[in-house]
Amino acid sequence: MEKFNLNDHTHRLLLREPFFASLSRRIEKSPSTAIPTAGVRVREDGFFEMLYNPSFFEKLTDSQRAGVLIHEFYHLVFEHIVGRLPDELEGVMKNKNPSSKERNLFKLWNIATDLSINCLIGQENLPEGCCFPGHDKFAEFHPNQSAEFYYAQLKKQAEENPSSEGDSSEGDDAEGSSSEGDDAEQFDSHEMWGGSSQVAEDIAKERLKEAIKEAASDASKTGSWGSISADCRKEIMDRISSKIDWRKVLRYFVKTSTRASKSSTIKRINRRYPYIHPGRKVRRHANIAISIDQSGSVSDAMLEAFYSELNKLSQLATFTVIPFDTRVAEDKIFIWKKGQSHKRERVLYGGTCFNAPTIYVNKNNFDGHIVLTDMYAPKPKRSNCQRMWMTTADMARQPYFKTNERVIAIEY
C-alpha cells in the first residue's frame, strides 16, 4: 500500500483556511520516519521545513490532519522555534550538554507552547490526548492564555511538587517519541528546535516575516481568515507591522547573497575516497553592490547612517560602492574590502536615474544589489540579482513607484 503523502492533501485540508493555506505554500513538507508524528524545524539553508510521519497522518481524520497542520504553523507564527524564548532558556537549545534543570525547563516550555496553541484550534480538531487547558493534568489551567503564562504556571507547579519533575506532564526529549511511551499530552515533536546555526535561524526569521506578511495579505484579499479569531488576527497583524530593524535586514540580505566556491586541496581528506582523491575546500563570499544615490535630495544624515552600518557590515563581506545620480560615477567606484572603514563622501549632486546603477550591476554579475536612495525617480529596469531598496520612512510607506522588491526604511 502506498504511503500517505501529505502534499497531495494539503490544499483540500486547508480549503477553508486562506491564511494557513497561503503560509503552507511557503513551508516545505517532507515525509520522515525519524519522528513518530510531526514537527517543524529550521534547515541549514535558512528555510523552515515540516517533517511528518506518513503512518501517523494516515490514521488521523481529515479534521485532525488539518488541526495538526495548523498547530505546526502556529508554532511558526508565534516564533516558538526561533526568536521567542524565556530569558532563562536562551542558549539552552544550542547547548549539547544541558543540565537536568535546563532540560526540565525546556520541557515545560514545550508544553506551554502547545497549551497556548491548542486553545486556538479546538480539542475536537486534534489527535486524542493532546495538551489542553482545563482537561486532565491541566484541569486547573485557564484557556486562551499565552505560552509565557502557561510556562509560569507549569514552573510554579513543578516547584510546589518537585517529585513530579520526571513525570510525563513535563514532556520528554521529544513529544511523541519518549522511550517510555508515556508522553501522551504532546503529539508533535519539538526535538528539532534549536538544531540549526544562528545564521540559518536569522535568515529563517526574516523569511518567515515575509511569508506571514504575504499570507495575511492573501487572507485579507479573500475577505476571510478562516478559523483565526479576531484577537489572534490582531496579534498577527501587530507582529508583521512592528518596526523592522533595518540593520538586521541589511545583514540578512548580505547573508542570503553569499555563495560558495569549491576547490580541491590535498590538505583535506576526501570523505568518500580517503587518500585516493584530494578533499574539497569551500569558501563562502558575497559579491554585493551598494549603489548610493548622490542626488541633492538625499540628506547628509541619511548617508552618514548608512555609511556607519556599512562599516559594521564590512566585517561580513566585501562590497563594491557605486555612487550615482543620473549616471554612475565610474571613476569614483571603489571596493570596500572586508574589515576596512570608510567615511561618508558625496561626489555627485544631480538628479536621479535608477537605470544607471542597475545596468552597471547587471553587466558586472553581482550577487546582490542594495540601493540607498530617497526613491524620487521612475521605476528602473529589472535586476539580474536580488535587489533591495533602503530609503526614508516616508518613502518606504509611500514609494514613488510600485515594486515587489523589499523596501526598507532607514531611521536616523
Secondary structure, DSSP 8 states (H G I E B T S, - for coil): -----GGGTHHHHTTT-HHHHHHHTTSEEEE-SSSSSEEEEE-TTS-EEEEE-HHHHHTS-HHHHHHHHHHHHHHHHTTTTTT---GGGTTTTT-SS--HHHHHHHHHHHHHHHHHHHHHH-GGGS-TT---TTSGGGTTS-SS--HHHHHHHHHHHHHH-GGGGGSGGG--SSTT--TTS--TT--S--TTTT-S-HHHHHHHHHHHHHHHHHHHHHHHHHT--TT--HHHHHHHHHHHTS---HHHHHHHHHHHT-EEEEEEEEEEE-SSSTTTSEEEEEEEE-EEEEEEE-STTS-HHHHHHHHHHHHHHTTT-EEEEEEESSSB-GGG-EEE-TT----------S---THHHHHHHHHTT-SEEEEES---S------SSEEEEEE-HHHHHS-SS--SSEEEE---
